[in-house]
Amino acid sequence: MPLSAADIQYQQEHIHDNLQPNIYAACFICLPAAFIAVGLRLFSRRMTVGRYGKDDLAILLALLCTSGFVATCIWVTVLGMGRMAILMNPAHQVEFVKVTLAAQILYNPSIFFTKISILLMYGRIFPSHTFHKILWGVGAFILAYSITSSMVNLLQCVPISANWDPEVAATAKCVDFGAELIVLSTINAVTDFVLLVLPMPILWQLHVSLHKKIRLMVMFGLGTAVVVISIIRANYVSTISFTNGTWVNSFGAMWSVVETCLAIVSACVPTLRPLYEKVFGKTGDTQAGLSGGKSGYADASKGSYKMQSFGPKSTRNITSLSVTNYKEEDARSFTRLRDNVA
């Protein structure tokens, strides 16, 4: 798109503005953090249960896609992202657009696999059939959203070459990409919030002390930061520019890097407590309740339930206890939290 006199004047007045160090910092700090989080997660899982789950595979796929996404962000920054458009070498313009398109496409599976990993982790921990149905519904929606986002990014202009070929663009059909980004980024932030609150009712209903409930909810609630980042990103991607895209769009790119990497870290944190206890020793919560201490909670790891007495004396076996389905699910959730996460 040709630059107007006002565009040229603005860019000349801000010719020394440079966001490239910020983009590089986001890439070279956040991506290693994601690698470390996944590495610790896998080590913790291997150490505690000796095998990996589907959620671990999903987070590995998320890390792979995120690595590709961050690599494309570094690439476009080398080509001129983070500076005024008038500074871009004309010989790099086509390459810049193509790599930007690749980054947009890689962003979607990065977020998708991270969210699916979280859903699979929830399914592994919480045995409620009703909750599993909810997880399937949310997962189906996220899948549909991810496919739609990928198609919108890929086919924002038809033919695709219209994105970088002005002659083809003259007769091409293009969507209002700015409006599409607003809608898609808003849905993305909403799904982040849904994933955050999904386990909270179950955690709140666990038969443990209020302090332990809060500890668990805080651990699972670290995704709040991702929700905030998603909202910030949605604000920036809604202000895309076709005349000074190397500068205006760089804010959205930078926050997208932070979002994808932080989402992976947040998805891994709940799985790291066993490793933390291995290194630093068990916490008071674990010794008192989350590892089968005197918590007044049923042990669901065996065929019969062994109820810990609230008194200071020894425990008593309850062999003829009528336990409702809800309590059984509650007990299994507690055991899985204890063994696999908490």
C-alpha atoms as a printed R data frame, in Angstrom:
    type eleno elety resid chain resno       x       y      z
1   ATOM     1    CA   MET     A     1   0.000   0.000  0.000
2   ATOM     2    CA   PRO     A     2   1.477   3.399 -1.015
3   ATOM     3    CA   LEU     A     3   2.574   5.682  1.795
4   ATOM     4    CA   SER     A     4   0.802   9.001  2.223
5   ATOM     5    CA   ALA     A     5   2.659  12.214  2.968
6   ATOM     6    CA   ALA     A     6   1.504  11.964  6.591
7   ATOM     7    CA   ASP     A     7   2.839   8.397  6.844
8   ATOM     8    CA   ILE     A     8   6.228   9.417  5.497
9   ATOM     9    CA   GLN     A     9   6.418  12.424  7.813
10  ATOM    10    CA   TYR     A    10   5.534  10.339 10.878
11  ATOM    11    CA   GLN     A    11   8.112   7.683 10.066
12  ATOM    12    CA   GLN     A    12  10.808  10.261  9.428
13  ATOM    13    CA   GLU     A    13  10.077  11.918 12.768
14  ATOM    14    CA   HIS     A    14  10.407   8.541 14.529
15  ATOM    15    CA   ILE     A    15  13.213   7.183 12.392
16  ATOM    16    CA   HIS     A    16  15.317   6.300 15.441
17  ATOM    17    CA   ASP     A    17  12.579   4.393 17.273
18  ATOM    18    CA   ASN     A    18  13.678   0.788 17.644
19  ATOM    19    CA   LEU     A    19  11.703  -2.078 19.151
20  ATOM    20    CA   GLN     A    20  14.048  -4.784 17.915
21  ATOM    21    CA   PRO     A    21  15.923  -5.191 21.239
22  ATOM    22    CA   ASN     A    22  12.573  -5.795 22.954
23  ATOM    23    CA   ILE     A    23  11.587  -8.440 20.407
24  ATOM    24    CA   TYR     A    24  14.938 -10.191 20.686
25  ATOM    25    CA   ALA     A    25  14.713 -10.105 24.487
26  ATOM    26    CA   ALA     A    26  11.247 -11.674 24.406
27  ATOM    27    CA   CYS     A    27  12.459 -14.417 22.057
28  ATOM    28    CA   PHE     A    28  15.733 -15.263 23.783
29  ATOM    29    CA   ILE     A    29  14.313 -15.161 27.312
30  ATOM    30    CA   CYS     A    30  10.860 -16.670 26.913
31  ATOM    31    CA   LEU     A    31  11.700 -19.588 24.604
32  ATOM    32    CA   PRO     A    32  14.520 -20.949 26.825
33  ATOM    33    CA   ALA     A    33  12.149 -20.611 29.788
34  ATOM    34    CA   ALA     A    34   9.634 -22.769 27.927
35  ATOM    35    CA   PHE     A    35  12.318 -25.364 27.148
36  ATOM    36    CA   ILE     A    36  13.395 -25.466 30.794
37  ATOM    37    CA   ALA     A    37   9.796 -25.845 31.994
38  ATOM    38    CA   VAL     A    38   9.105 -28.729 29.606
39  ATOM    39    CA   GLY     A    39  12.414 -30.395 30.465
40  ATOM    40    CA   LEU     A    40  11.682 -30.212 34.185
41  ATOM    41    CA   ARG     A    41   8.159 -31.476 33.568
42  ATOM    42    CA   LEU     A    42   9.384 -34.551 31.705
43  ATOM    43    CA   PHE     A    43  12.049 -35.221 34.321
44  ATOM    44    CA   SER     A    44   9.480 -34.885 37.099
45  ATOM    45    CA   ARG     A    45   7.063 -37.250 35.365
46  ATOM    46    CA   ARG     A    46   9.815 -39.783 34.729
47  ATOM    47    CA   MET     A    47  10.925 -39.573 38.332
48  ATOM    48    CA   THR     A    48   7.460 -39.961 39.858
49  ATOM    49    CA   VAL     A    49   5.445 -42.292 37.596
50  ATOM    50    CA   GLY     A    50   8.102 -43.581 35.204
51  ATOM    51    CA   ARG     A    51   6.107 -42.888 32.067
52  ATOM    52    CA   TYR     A    52   4.701 -40.032 30.018
53  ATOM    53    CA   GLY     A    53   1.104 -39.201 29.220
54  ATOM    54    CA   LYS     A    54  -0.754 -37.745 26.270
55  ATOM    55    CA   ASP     A    55  -0.591 -34.337 27.906
56  ATOM    56    CA   ASP     A    56   3.208 -34.571 27.897
57  ATOM    57    CA   LEU     A    57   3.210 -35.399 24.187
58  ATOM    58    CA   ALA     A    58   0.909 -32.452 23.497
59  ATOM    59    CA   ILE     A    59   3.181 -30.044 25.365
60  ATOM    60    CA   LEU     A    60   6.159 -31.330 23.353
61  ATOM    61    CA   LEU     A    61   4.260 -30.600 20.127
62  ATOM    62    CA   ALA     A    62   3.408 -27.164 21.505
63  ATOM    63    CA   LEU     A    63   7.083 -26.528 22.235
64  ATOM    64    CA   LEU     A    64   8.040 -27.637 18.719
65  ATOM    65    CA   CYS     A    65   5.510 -25.306 17.082
66  ATOM    66    CA   THR     A    66   6.418 -22.470 19.439
67  ATOM    67    CA   SER     A    67  10.086 -22.880 18.540
68  ATOM    68    CA   GLY     A    68   9.186 -22.512 14.872
69  ATOM    69    CA   PHE     A    69   7.009 -19.500 15.631
70  ATOM    70    CA   VAL     A    70   9.727 -17.765 17.643
71  ATOM    71    CA   ALA     A    71  12.269 -18.544 14.908
72  ATOM    72    CA   THR     A    72  10.084 -16.797 12.329
73  ATOM    73    CA   CYS     A    73   9.698 -13.817 14.667
74  ATOM    74    CA   ILE     A    74  13.479 -13.560 14.938
75  ATOM    75    CA   TRP     A    75  13.722 -13.879 11.157
76  ATOM    76    CA   VAL     A    76  11.282 -11.045 10.419
77  ATOM    77    CA   THR     A    77  13.037  -8.896 13.019
78  ATOM    78    CA   VAL     A    78  16.309  -9.373 11.152
79  ATOM    79    CA   LEU     A    79  14.463  -8.308  7.990
80  ATOM    80    CA   GLY     A    80  13.152  -5.109  9.555
81  ATOM    81    CA   MET     A    81  10.419  -5.779 12.097
82  ATOM    82    CA   GLY     A    82  10.626  -3.301 14.964
83  ATOM    83    CA   ARG     A    83  11.755  -0.359 12.821
84  ATOM    84    CA   MET     A    84   9.929   2.117 10.595
85  ATOM    85    CA   ALA     A    85   8.808   0.713  7.234
86  ATOM    86    CA   ILE     A    86  10.759   3.278  5.216
87  ATOM    87    CA   LEU     A    87  13.977   1.734  6.541
88  ATOM    88    CA   MET     A    88  13.263  -1.706  5.084
89  ATOM    89    CA   ASN     A    89  15.421  -2.856  2.209
90  ATOM    90    CA   PRO     A    90  13.043  -3.189 -0.794
91  ATOM    91    CA   ALA     A    91  14.786  -6.443 -1.701
92  ATOM    92    CA   HIS     A    92  13.532  -7.949  1.578
93  ATOM    93    CA   GLN     A    93   9.874  -6.972  1.280
94  ATOM    94    CA   VAL     A    94   8.608 -10.165 -0.357
95  ATOM    95    CA   GLU     A    95  10.604 -12.360  2.020
96  ATOM    96    CA   PHE     A    96   9.320 -10.313  4.958
97  ATOM    97    CA   VAL     A    97   5.677 -10.867  4.001
98  ATOM    98    CA   LYS     A    98   6.184 -14.596  3.406
99  ATOM    99    CA   VAL     A    99   7.919 -15.146  6.748
100 ATOM   100    CA   THR     A   100   5.267 -13.059  8.514
101 ATOM   101    CA   LEU     A   101   2.594 -15.278  6.990
102 ATOM   102    CA   ALA     A   102   4.480 -18.358  8.194
103 ATOM   103    CA   ALA     A   103   4.625 -16.885 11.704
104 ATOM   104    CA   GLN     A   104   0.877 -16.270 11.702
105 ATOM   105    CA   ILE     A   105   0.241 -19.869 10.681
106 ATOM   106    CA   LEU     A   106   2.640 -21.351 13.277
107 ATOM   107    CA   TYR     A   107   1.089 -19.331 16.095
108 ATOM   108    CA   ASN     A   108  -2.168 -21.285 15.968
109 ATOM   109    CA   PRO     A   109  -0.839 -24.838 16.545
110 ATOM   110    CA   SER     A   110   1.455 -23.469 19.259
111 ATOM   111    CA   ILE     A   111  -1.532 -22.249 21.245
112 ATOM   112    CA   PHE     A   112  -3.702 -25.226 20.269
113 ATOM   113    CA   PHE     A   113  -1.361 -27.948 21.528
114 ATOM   114    CA   THR     A   114  -0.716 -26.072 24.771
115 ATOM   115    CA   LYS     A   115  -4.428 -25.827 25.494
116 ATOM   116    CA   ILE     A   116  -4.996 -29.454 24.553
117 ATOM   117    CA   SER     A   117  -2.174 -30.446 26.917
118 ATOM   118    CA   ILE     A   118  -3.934 -28.608 29.735
119 ATOM   119    CA   LEU     A   119  -7.237 -30.323 28.949
120 ATOM   120    CA   LEU     A   120  -5.541 -33.739 28.864
121 ATOM   121    CA   MET     A   121  -3.870 -33.024 32.203
122 ATOM   122    CA   TYR     A   122  -7.248 -32.112 33.693
123 ATOM   123    CA   GLY     A   123  -8.699 -35.343 32.325
124 ATOM   124    CA   ARG     A   124  -5.856 -37.365 33.842
125 ATOM   125    CA   ILE     A   125  -6.286 -35.807 37.267
126 ATOM   126    CA   PHE     A   126 -10.039 -35.405 37.646
127 ATOM   127    CA   PRO     A   127 -12.082 -38.596 37.018
128 ATOM   128    CA   SER     A   128 -15.574 -37.069 36.961
129 ATOM   129    CA   HIS     A   129 -17.484 -38.268 33.884
130 ATOM   130    CA   THR     A   130 -19.423 -35.015 33.753
131 ATOM   131    CA   PHE     A   131 -16.204 -33.032 33.889
132 ATOM   132    CA   HIS     A   132 -14.738 -35.185 31.102
133 ATOM   133    CA   LYS     A   133 -17.731 -34.361 28.902
134 ATOM   134    CA   ILE     A   134 -17.089 -30.682 29.525
135 ATOM   135    CA   LEU     A   135 -13.432 -31.175 28.625
136 ATOM   136    CA   TRP     A   136 -14.410 -32.856 25.358
137 ATOM   137    CA   GLY     A   137 -16.748 -29.978 24.542
138 ATOM   138    CA   VAL     A   138 -14.125 -27.339 25.270
139 ATOM   139    CA   GLY     A   139 -11.536 -29.323 23.322
140 ATOM   140    CA   ALA     A   140 -13.830 -29.578 20.294
141 ATOM   141    CA   PHE     A   141 -14.415 -25.833 20.376
142 ATOM   142    CA   ILE     A   142 -10.685 -25.110 20.632
143 ATOM   143    CA   LEU     A   143 -10.014 -27.453 17.702
144 ATOM   144    CA   ALA     A   144 -12.656 -25.728 15.570
145 ATOM   145    CA   TYR     A   145 -11.301 -22.322 16.559
146 ATOM   146    CA   SER     A   146  -7.720 -23.326 15.733
147 ATOM   147    CA   ILE     A   147  -8.665 -24.691 12.312
148 ATOM   148    CA   THR     A   148 -10.656 -21.541 11.563
149 ATOM   149    CA   SER     A   149  -7.787 -19.295 12.671
150 ATOM   150    CA   SER     A   150  -5.293 -21.203 10.543
151 ATOM   151    CA   MET     A   151  -7.535 -21.013  7.484
152 ATOM   152    CA   VAL     A   152  -8.122 -17.282  7.977
153 ATOM   153    CA   ASN     A   153  -4.386 -16.663  8.267
154 ATOM   154    CA   LEU     A   154  -3.537 -18.811  5.272
155 ATOM   155    CA   LEU     A   155  -6.375 -17.618  3.041
156 ATOM   156    CA   GLN     A   156  -6.611 -13.981  4.112
157 ATOM   157    CA   CYS     A   157  -6.027 -13.264  0.428
158 ATOM   158    CA   VAL     A   158  -6.886 -15.573 -2.473
159 ATOM   159    CA   PRO     A   159  -4.698 -16.344 -4.291
160 ATOM   160    CA   ILE     A   160  -2.137 -16.457 -1.472
161 ATOM   161    CA   SER     A   161   0.508 -14.744 -3.624
162 ATOM   162    CA   ALA     A   162  -1.588 -11.576 -3.417
163 ATOM   163    CA   ASN     A   163  -0.045 -11.022  0.017
164 ATOM   164    CA   TRP     A   164   3.287 -10.111 -1.586
165 ATOM   165    CA   ASP     A   165   2.550  -9.553 -5.294
166 ATOM   166    CA   PRO     A   166   0.899  -6.147 -6.007
167 ATOM   167    CA   GLU     A   167  -0.169  -7.206 -9.489
168 ATOM   168    CA   VAL     A   168  -2.027 -10.248 -8.161
169 ATOM   169    CA   ALA     A   169  -3.418  -8.215 -5.256
170 ATOM   170    CA   ALA     A   170  -5.208  -5.894 -7.686
171 ATOM   171    CA   THR     A   171  -7.695  -8.649 -8.578
172 ATOM   172    CA   ALA     A   172  -7.475 -10.820 -5.456
173 ATOM   173    CA   LYS     A   173 -10.177 -11.395 -2.873
174 ATOM   174    CA   CYS     A   174  -9.072 -10.492  0.650
175 ATOM   175    CA   VAL     A   175 -10.898 -10.560  3.979
176 ATOM   176    CA   ASP     A   176 -10.938  -7.679  6.439
177 ATOM   177    CA   PHE     A   177  -7.978  -9.148  8.276
178 ATOM   178    CA   GLY     A   178  -8.000  -6.510 11.007
179 ATOM   179    CA   ALA     A   179 -11.589  -7.333 11.964
180 ATOM   180    CA   GLU     A   180 -10.868 -11.058 11.793
181 ATOM   181    CA   LEU     A   181  -7.909 -10.659 14.145
182 ATOM   182    CA   ILE     A   182 -10.023  -8.786 16.675
183 ATOM   183    CA   VAL     A   183 -12.603 -11.580 16.736
184 ATOM   184    CA   LEU     A   184 -10.071 -14.422 16.823
185 ATOM   185    CA   SER     A   185  -7.837 -12.845 19.470
186 ATOM   186    CA   THR     A   186 -10.874 -12.152 21.653
187 ATOM   187    CA   ILE     A   187 -12.003 -15.783 21.396
188 ATOM   188    CA   ASN     A   188  -8.451 -16.860 22.224
189 ATOM   189    CA   ALA     A   189  -8.468 -14.790 25.421
190 ATOM   190    CA   VAL     A   190 -11.886 -16.170 26.384
191 ATOM   191    CA   THR     A   191 -10.738 -19.787 25.957
192 ATOM   192    CA   ASP     A   192  -7.692 -19.008 28.096
193 ATOM   193    CA   PHE     A   193 -10.024 -17.806 30.836
194 ATOM   194    CA   VAL     A   194 -12.232 -20.895 30.495
195 ATOM   195    CA   LEU     A   195  -9.212 -23.199 30.873
196 ATOM   196    CA   LEU     A   196  -8.196 -21.237 33.952
197 ATOM   197    CA   VAL     A   197 -11.516 -21.600 35.786
198 ATOM   198    CA   LEU     A   198 -12.439 -25.155 34.688
199 ATOM   199    CA   PRO     A   199 -10.804 -27.017 37.616
200 ATOM   200    CA   MET     A   200 -11.585 -24.417 40.278
201 ATOM   201    CA   PRO     A   201 -15.017 -25.771 41.359
202 ATOM   202    CA   ILE     A   202 -13.596 -29.283 41.772
203 ATOM   203    CA   LEU     A   203 -10.592 -28.018 43.714
204 ATOM   204    CA   TRP     A   204 -12.861 -25.973 45.946
205 ATOM   205    CA   GLN     A   205 -15.042 -29.013 46.719
206 ATOM   206    CA   LEU     A   206 -12.124 -31.240 47.757
207 ATOM   207    CA   HIS     A   207 -12.335 -32.380 51.374
208 ATOM   208    CA   VAL     A   208  -9.155 -30.673 52.500
209 ATOM   209    CA   SER     A   209  -8.438 -27.613 54.594
210 ATOM   210    CA   LEU     A   210  -9.079 -24.139 53.233
211 ATOM   211    CA   HIS     A   211  -5.365 -23.446 53.202
212 ATOM   212    CA   LYS     A   212  -4.688 -26.491 51.010
213 ATOM   213    CA   LYS     A   213  -7.538 -25.575 48.675
214 ATOM   214    CA   ILE     A   214  -6.075 -22.122 48.207
215 ATOM   215    CA   ARG     A   215  -2.613 -23.562 47.590
216 ATOM   216    CA   LEU     A   216  -3.957 -25.873 44.888
217 ATOM   217    CA   MET     A   217  -6.071 -23.144 43.297
218 ATOM   218    CA   VAL     A   218  -3.112 -20.790 43.183
219 ATOM   219    CA   MET     A   219  -0.972 -23.494 41.571
220 ATOM   220    CA   PHE     A   220  -3.592 -24.162 38.902
221 ATOM   221    CA   GLY     A   221  -4.355 -20.448 38.625
222 ATOM   222    CA   LEU     A   222  -0.933 -19.387 37.374
223 ATOM   223    CA   GLY     A   223  -2.522 -19.243 33.932
224 ATOM   224    CA   THR     A   224  -4.003 -15.908 34.995
225 ATOM   225    CA   ALA     A   225  -0.841 -14.320 33.617
226 ATOM   226    CA   VAL     A   226  -1.540 -15.916 30.231
227 ATOM   227    CA   VAL     A   227  -5.071 -14.500 30.238
228 ATOM   228    CA   VAL     A   228  -3.669 -11.028 30.914
229 ATOM   229    CA   ILE     A   229  -1.076 -11.405 28.144
230 ATOM   230    CA   SER     A   230  -3.781 -12.612 25.739
231 ATOM   231    CA   ILE     A   231  -5.822  -9.485 26.445
232 ATOM   232    CA   ILE     A   232  -2.774  -7.262 25.919
233 ATOM   233    CA   ARG     A   233  -1.987  -9.068 22.671
234 ATOM   234    CA   ALA     A   234  -5.593  -8.730 21.489
235 ATOM   235    CA   ASN     A   235  -5.329  -4.982 21.970
236 ATOM   236    CA   TYR     A   236  -2.179  -4.739 19.844
237 ATOM   237    CA   VAL     A   237  -3.161  -7.088 17.017
238 ATOM   238    CA   SER     A   238  -6.362  -5.085 16.582
239 ATOM   239    CA   THR     A   239  -4.242  -2.122 15.432
240 ATOM   240    CA   ILE     A   240  -2.438  -3.741 12.495
241 ATOM   241    CA   SER     A   241  -1.012  -1.454  9.828
242 ATOM   242    CA   PHE     A   242  -0.433  -2.000  6.125
243 ATOM   243    CA   THR     A   243   1.636   1.179  5.682
244 ATOM   244    CA   ASN     A   244   3.954   0.875  8.692
245 ATOM   245    CA   GLY     A   245   3.536  -2.784  9.532
246 ATOM   246    CA   THR     A   246   7.172  -3.329 10.448
247 ATOM   247    CA   TRP     A   247   6.648  -0.999 13.414
248 ATOM   248    CA   VAL     A   248   2.969  -1.198 14.394
249 ATOM   249    CA   ASN     A   249   2.657  -4.966 14.010
250 ATOM   250    CA   SER     A   250   5.843  -5.608 15.971
251 ATOM   251    CA   PHE     A   251   4.022  -5.030 19.271
252 ATOM   252    CA   GLY     A   252   1.583  -7.837 18.511
253 ATOM   253    CA   ALA     A   253   4.434 -10.106 17.435
254 ATOM   254    CA   MET     A   254   6.376  -9.470 20.634
255 ATOM   255    CA   TRP     A   255   3.402 -10.165 22.900
256 ATOM   256    CA   SER     A   256   2.562 -13.272 20.869
257 ATOM   257    CA   VAL     A   257   6.024 -14.642 21.664
258 ATOM   258    CA   VAL     A   258   5.510 -13.940 25.361
259 ATOM   259    CA   GLU     A   259   2.039 -15.504 25.273
260 ATOM   260    CA   THR     A   260   2.991 -18.765 23.547
261 ATOM   261    CA   CYS     A   261   6.019 -19.359 25.776
262 ATOM   262    CA   LEU     A   262   4.346 -18.315 29.020
263 ATOM   263    CA   ALA     A   263   1.394 -20.582 28.223
264 ATOM   264    CA   ILE     A   264   3.769 -23.557 28.033
265 ATOM   265    CA   VAL     A   265   5.426 -22.603 31.320
266 ATOM   266    CA   SER     A   266   2.039 -22.218 33.030
267 ATOM   267    CA   ALA     A   267   0.910 -25.607 31.699
268 ATOM   268    CA   CYS     A   268   4.029 -27.247 33.170
269 ATOM   269    CA   VAL     A   269   4.129 -25.643 36.617
270 ATOM   270    CA   PRO     A   270   1.388 -27.824 38.209
271 ATOM   271    CA   THR     A   271   3.393 -30.943 37.311
272 ATOM   272    CA   LEU     A   272   6.599 -29.786 39.001
273 ATOM   273    CA   ARG     A   273   5.706 -30.104 42.665
274 ATOM   274    CA   PRO     A   274   7.007 -33.693 43.006
275 ATOM   275    CA   LEU     A   275  10.351 -32.498 41.645
276 ATOM   276    CA   TYR     A   276  10.319 -29.532 44.009
277 ATOM   277    CA   GLU     A   277   9.735 -31.856 46.955
278 ATOM   278    CA   LYS     A   278  12.501 -34.184 45.773
279 ATOM   279    CA   VAL     A   279  14.986 -31.320 45.768
280 ATOM   280    CA   PHE     A   280  13.804 -29.201 48.695
281 ATOM   281    CA   GLY     A   281  11.899 -31.721 50.787
282 ATOM   282    CA   LYS     A   282   8.180 -32.133 51.339
283 ATOM   283    CA   THR     A   283   6.150 -29.110 52.281
284 ATOM   284    CA   GLY     A   284   3.980 -28.992 55.355
285 ATOM   285    CA   ASP     A   285   0.887 -29.411 53.200
286 ATOM   286    CA   THR     A   286   2.227 -32.580 51.639
287 ATOM   287    CA   GLN     A   287   3.244 -34.099 54.943
288 ATOM   288    CA   ALA     A   288  -0.068 -33.230 56.554
289 ATOM   289    CA   GLY     A   289  -2.534 -33.976 53.827
290 ATOM   290    CA   LEU     A   290  -1.440 -34.268 50.236
291 ATOM   291    CA   SER     A   291   0.586 -37.397 50.876
292 ATOM   292    CA   GLY     A   292  -1.953 -39.291 52.943
293 ATOM   293    CA   GLY     A   293  -1.277 -37.830 56.390
294 ATOM   294    CA   LYS     A   294  -3.886 -37.014 59.031
295 ATOM   295    CA   SER     A   295  -6.199 -35.086 56.813
296 ATOM   296    CA   GLY     A   296  -9.496 -36.833 57.450
297 ATOM   297    CA   TYR     A   297  -9.598 -37.847 53.816
298 ATOM   298    CA   ALA     A   298 -10.279 -41.245 52.304
299 ATOM   299    CA   ASP     A   299  -7.452 -43.064 50.605
300 ATOM   300    CA   ALA     A   300  -8.746 -44.067 47.171
301 ATOM   301    CA   SER     A   301  -5.636 -45.920 46.131
302 ATOM   302    CA   LYS     A   302  -6.968 -49.228 47.504
303 ATOM   303    CA   GLY     A   303 -10.133 -51.232 47.106
304 ATOM   304    CA   SER     A   304 -11.407 -50.238 50.562
305 ATOM   305    CA   TYR     A   305 -11.209 -46.808 52.073
306 ATOM   306    CA   LYS     A   306  -8.999 -46.132 55.025
307 ATOM   307    CA   MET     A   307 -10.258 -43.013 56.760
308 ATOM   308    CA   GLN     A   308  -7.793 -40.991 58.766
309 ATOM   309    CA   SER     A   309  -9.184 -39.949 62.123
310 ATOM   310    CA   PHE     A   310  -9.309 -36.289 63.022
311 ATOM   311    CA   GLY     A   311  -8.197 -37.170 66.516
312 ATOM   312    CA   PRO     A   312  -4.612 -37.619 67.659
313 ATOM   313    CA   LYS     A   313  -4.962 -41.396 67.926
314 ATOM   314    CA   SER     A   314  -4.321 -44.070 65.359
315 ATOM   315    CA   THR     A   315  -6.379 -44.559 62.214
316 ATOM   316    CA   ARG     A   316  -9.425 -46.775 61.908
317 ATOM   317    CA   ASN     A   317 -10.524 -48.930 58.981
318 ATOM   318    CA   ILE     A   318 -13.973 -48.401 57.572
319 ATOM   319    CA   THR     A   319 -15.014 -51.446 55.605
320 ATOM   320    CA   SER     A   320 -18.762 -50.905 55.404
321 ATOM   321    CA   LEU     A   321 -18.823 -47.282 54.334
322 ATOM   322    CA   SER     A   322 -21.394 -46.286 51.727
323 ATOM   323    CA   VAL     A   323 -19.585 -43.849 49.484
324 ATOM   324    CA   THR     A   324 -21.466 -41.871 46.834
325 ATOM   325    CA   ASN     A   325 -20.145 -41.533 43.297
326 ATOM   326    CA   TYR     A   326 -19.342 -37.937 44.033
327 ATOM   327    CA   LYS     A   327 -17.180 -38.852 47.006
328 ATOM   328    CA   GLU     A   328 -15.453 -41.602 45.051
329 ATOM   329    CA   GLU     A   329 -14.595 -39.146 42.286
330 ATOM   330    CA   ASP     A   330 -13.504 -36.659 44.919
331 ATOM   331    CA   ALA     A   331 -11.240 -39.275 46.490
332 ATOM   332    CA   ARG     A   332  -9.702 -40.287 43.176
333 ATOM   333    CA   SER     A   333  -9.135 -36.632 42.281
334 ATOM   334    CA   PHE     A   334  -7.360 -36.128 45.588
335 ATOM   335    CA   THR     A   335  -5.168 -39.201 45.074
336 ATOM   336    CA   ARG     A   336  -4.229 -38.187 41.538
337 ATOM   337    CA   LEU     A   337  -3.454 -34.668 42.672
338 ATOM   338    CA   ARG     A   338  -1.246 -36.144 45.382
339 ATOM   339    CA   ASP     A   339   0.558 -38.638 43.153
340 ATOM   340    CA   ASN     A   340   0.821 -36.850 39.813
341 ATOM   341    CA   VAL     A   341   0.625 -33.120 40.398
342 ATOM   342    CA   ALA     A   342   0.445 -31.869 43.931
